[in-house]
Amino acid sequence: MPKVNPDIIRWARETAGLTLEEAATKLKLQEARGVSAVDRLTALEFGDDQPSRSLLTRMARSYRRPLLTFYMTAPPRKGDRGQDFGRFQMIFRRRRGIVGCPDSRCEGSPGYGSSNPRR
């Protein structure tokens, strides 16, 4: 049976936005044999220990990753997200004289408070 890649365990936790302490709590890791939950998770992330099937399932759920992710050879590269088109919308709105709130529900915009707001 293939082994779980420790680099992937670390990558999955970090991309889920969890610290070691938060992840240990979320995974319901407890102190065992005098080793703290954080130290147990650290050992898994450095490859000193392999997770059980049930722990790996909890990791997949908590880190929001498919179970097979943990068997990949390397963490995926960070993708290029391209341009942020929100800036173009802001420039367009400024040229049209629309400043601030995007619709008529905002105080100070034309049609504010009317029963038939402009859209």
N, C-alpha and C positions, 0 to 999 in steps of 0.2 A: 504494500500500500504506500502511495506517495506521501512524503512528509509535507507538513505545512511550512510555508516559507516565512521565517520570522520577520523579514523586511516588509512583507505584505501586512503582517499583523500590526506593525508600527505605523505603516502608511495608512491603513484603514482607520486606525484610531485617530491619527492626526487629521485626516481629511474629514472625519466625522466631527471634528472640533472639540474633542474631549482631552482633558489632561489625564495623566495616569490615575490620579485619585478619583476623578469623575468616572472614568471607565471601569475601575475596580468596583465602584459602588453600583454602577449600572449593570455590570455583569454579575453582581451578587457574589463576588469573590470574598472569601473569608480567610482569616488567619488559619494556617494549617502547619503542623509540626514546627511551631515557633517562627514561621515565616509570615510576614505581613502580606495582606492582599496586594498592595502596591509592588512589593518585592516579587511576588509570584507572577504578576503581570509583566514586570520588567524581565524576569527570567524567560518568559515566553517570547517576548519581543527580541531578546538577544539569542534565542535558539538554545538556551540551556535546558529547556523543557518543552515537551510537545503538549498542546491542549487536548483534552478529551473531546469526544464527539459532541457531547452535550454542551461543553464550554464553547466549542467552535460554532455551534448553532446559535448560542446566545450572542457571540461576537458578531456573527453575520446579521442577526436581527438588530442588535444595538448600534452597530456601525453602518447599518443600511447598505450592506453589500451582499451579493450572491455568495453562497457557500463556496462555489468553485473558485472564487476570487483568491481565496487563501492558498490555493495550490499553484498559482501562477509563478513563473520563474523570476519575475521582477515587477516592481510597481509600474503601473502605466505612466507614460510621459504626460506631463501637463499639456493640455491642448491649447491651441491658439483660439481665443474666443472671438477674434475679429474686432471690428470697430463698434464703438458705442454710439448708436444712432439717436440716443436721447438728446445729445447735444444739437443735432440737426433740428429736432422738434423745438427745442428752446429757441434757436435762432429764427426759425419760421414764425414762432409765436411773437417774438420781439418785433419782427418786421411788420407783422399784422397789428401791432399795438396791443397785443394781449400780454399783460404782465401779471405774474403771480399765479393765481388759481386757474386751473385749466377749464373750469366751467362756471356757469352762472349761479351755482349754489354758494359761492363764496361771497362774503360781505365785501361791498365796494365794487363788485363787478356789475355790468349792465344786466338788468333783469333780476337782481338779487331781491328776494322776498316776494316776487310776483308769483301768482298762482300758476302761471304758464311760463316756466323758465326757458330761455333760449338755449339751444344745444348746438 
